[in-house]
Amino acid sequence: MKITFPKEEFLKQLYPVMVTVSTKNTIPAIEGVLIETMDDGSLRLTSYDMLKGVRTFVKGATIEESGSYIINGNKLLQILKVLPNESDVTIEVDNTYHVTISSGKSSFSLFALKGADFPALPELAGEKGFEIGADVLKKMINQTMHSIAQDDIRPILTGSYFTVGEGKLSVVSCDSHTLSICSVVCDIKDIGKKYSLHESLNIPGHALTELVRLIGDGEKSVRIYLGFKHAIFHVDDVLFFTRLLDGDYIDYNRFVPKEQTIFLTLEKKRLQEGLERAMLIAEEKIKGSGRSYVKLTLEGNTLTITSNSQGGKVYDEMFCQHEGADLEIGFNCRLLLDCVRAADSEIIKITMKGATQGITIEPAEKNGESDFFYMVLPVRMNG
């Protein structure tokens, strides 16, 4: 294989591919990028970590000898970044898999693997598909991602559960400590060969993290196709695919607190600021001591936030509109703060019942277009 291409164009397509290059694996092939010459004169770049992958195309290349080879992704990226910008880059692979990467009077040598050693990819097509605004999809992911479970004790909870309907997208995440439910009325276009606007899918959290990065900013749409066990996302000229989580999602509605008796309404920004201050103390670890909880004290129309640790203490109070009994309740500060940060409303409503039961966070006034619901479980306080 011998190919020559503009450095910047190749790097532009290589960066998204790098997000699924494995760095913690004993399989050399998935630590590399598969480079293939195509009949239309383009180069196809693919990476795959056995769970998710990315495919892009480099236009404007000159192909002197066709081929298919795997080159270590991190080495390739590092080499291309330091090569001169003034000249095109040439990659040549001989019959002994010896690679020469050159530009101007600079060159590097390393070794490749044959393309046939690359792991078999899933079918990157699906008969069912839909198209949605990238900004909508990114916002929904960001509003629920903090509730994705980080351990695999219950694998089904390590992803977000998406439900697609005609004109509505809903996303649910639950990590056994918090529950996030968000929905939005939006334009969803059916683009599949089979009807697909009544579908549900559970996308792993590690894939959502990379998908948000690939979406970036700007007005665009994302085309999503559903395969047998995979979802395929088309973002501009980048194809991202991931294995879906198997199994039925939990019946999360049965965890939603019923018959709450304490209600408070306050500014989301003010509560967030108070919790961010408390985090400085609650998250502090000194001489092996564990994290402290943050205590919320509700008395009349005053909400007080306090936290104590070996390193100090914090006190903050704010105004709120309050109905029901007074209450003292403790939380993991980070979990509560993540939900408050994600709340998409200037004024939020919090409902409670007692110091040992979960609280809910919702918009004070619903607009009919988008909605969010967060539940956070309290922690047991000392004394």
Secondary structure by P-SEA (a helix, b strand, c coil): cbbbbcaaaaaaaaaaaacccccccccccccbbbbbbccccbbbbbbbccccbbbbbbccccccccccccccaaaaaaaaaaccccbbbbbbbccccbbbbbcccccccccccccccccccccccccccccccaaaaaaaaaacccccccccccccccbbbbbbcccbbbbbbbcccbbbbbbbbbbbbbccccccccbbbbbbaaaaaaaaaaaccccbbbbbbbcccbbbbbcccbbbbbbbbbcccccccccccccccbbbbbbaaaaaaaaaaaaaccccccccccbbbbbbbbcccbbbbbbbccccbbbbbbbbbccccccccccaaaaaaaaaaaccccbbbbbbccccbbbbbcccccccccbbbbbbbbbbbcc
